Amino acid sequence: MNDSVDKLVIFLAKRDGIDKLVKTFQYVSKLVHWRAEEAALADVARRAKNWEVASGLSRKAFRTGRFLTGLNALRRSPGATPAFRLLGVLANAGEMVYFFFDHFLWLSRIGTLDAALARRMSFVSAFGESFGYIFFMAMDFIMLKEGLKAERKLREGKEKEAKNDDEVDERVAKIRADRVMRLMAVAANMADLVIAVADIEPNPFCNHPVTLGISGLVSAWAGWYRNWPS
């Protein structure tokens, strides 16, 4: 598939695709709001803040029922080894808590539930999110290490036994493609972890608009790369 418009249509037809687009809007507008406030452009700052809030609430609506993805992952592919299965359970459990309580955060922010619940729901959701990201990153690092070992073994076998070059090169290419995807996942999870920490334990670094804006865009663009049709 070489047509960019076809790829964009397919990308935006996915829930993850539209989420990454709106996430880009959310964090671009956060940076615009920060810059407009610094430049004393009150009207621009107000408009950018409205765009940021609307984008954030829209993303929460799109994620309705998303916690079932983690449940299904546990049902379908718990892991090849006991250690990996444990990491998978912990990672997906954290993600399920994140997405489940995110429903209540969304409802409290739009006024359906008591607005006083928002802070508590935000903390629980962010805690589950950060908990899950830590174990997802651990799983990716393990797979990256295994991929490096497998690639090294293939190359050594090719040199010693003079195996078919095309077959070995094809397998190495697949390992490298998987490595890029996993590195994108680590970058996205690390960036989202920074955003989650800003909710759990507010601090000057994580809560600075530039830190949040850049972290959000890194996560969004890594997601674009991973979900873009090949």
Salt bridges, closest charged atoms under 4 A:
ASP16 OD1 - ARG66 NH1 3.12
ASP19 OD2 - LYS20 NZ 3.49
ASP19 OD1 - ARG59 NE 2.87
ASP19 OD1 - ARG63 NH1 3.88
GLU37 OE2 - HIS33 NE2 3.46
ASP43 OD1 - ARG46 NH2 2.72
ASP43 OD2 - ARG47 NE 2.85
GLU52 OE2 - LYS30 NZ 2.82
GLU52 OE1 - LYS49 NZ 3.56
ASP102 OD1 - LYS60 NZ 2.79
ASP102 OD2 - ARG63 NH2 2.71
ASP140 OD1 - ARG182 NH1 2.80
GLU151 OE2 - ARG155 NE 3.69
GLU151 OE2 - ARG176 NH2 2.96
GLU151 OE1 - ARG179 NH2 2.34
ASP169 OD1 - LYS158 NZ 3.07
GLU170 OE2 - LYS174 NZ 3.94
ASP178 OD2 - ARG182 NE 2.99
ASP192 OD1 - LYS23 NZ 2.82
